[in-house]
Amino acid sequence: LAKTTQPISMDSYEGQEVNITCSHNNIATNDYITWYQQFPSQGPRFIIQGYKTKVTNEVASLFIPADRKSSTLSLPRVSLSDTAVYYCLVDNTGGFKTIFGAGTRLFVKA
Amino acid sequence: DAGVTQSPTHLIKTRGQQVTLRCSPKSGHDTVSWYQQALGQGPQFIFQYYEEEERQRGNFPDRFSGHQFPNYSSELNVNALLLGDSALYLCASSLTPRGGDTEAFFGQGTRLTVV
């Protein structure tokens, strides 16, 4: 399973765009990249998933360069409620033997 | 449509005791996985159940065992509890694992405190 590296923490202000980059140099051909959000004392919540190029949904965008050795989660116009831990996962087993790292703790300030 | 539900939400046990945690998967899902999350850390995979059998297992001792019932619900059992077993235990469900694009839905977790 590919190991991921993310910043430990990030700070932002309400209304700003936040980009969190994840490195996964050893990603395999059949690995997918998935991002989860977790609030304290709650289970992780799926945000977005992609394999290559760009994926966008109602809450975020995921940018994956051609070499797939990194990915960037983009959160447009964050609010205080986006304060959470964000996990980047790389996996090809349906997400069930997935290595969650320590994640990135995002603090959104007023 | 109820999502993944776990019970109980909180639990306090004494060292050496045994505990059983329960999980009902999201409607239509047939695969359940369990995770342990210590304070300040990411979730650690314990094991996965599909078709009532343990299919994959993480690096956890045999004190951790599980079961899946015909209705796809699952139990996590931990014997001989240690103080270090104190954590948030998470259950995730999905459809039959197909590959890396399968989405997992997590429950709210059970907070276990061992004293």
Interface residues (C-beta under 8 A of the other chain):
Chain A: N30 D31 Y32 T34 S41 Q42 G43 P44 R45 F46 Q49 Y51 Y87 D91 N92 T93 G94 G95 F96 K97 T98 I99 F100 G101 A102 G103
Chain B: V4 T31 S33 Y35 G40 Q41 G42 P43 Q44 F45 Q48 Q56 G58 L88 L90 C91 A92 S94 P97 R98 G99 G100 D101 T102 E103 A104 F105 F106 G107 Q108 G109 R111
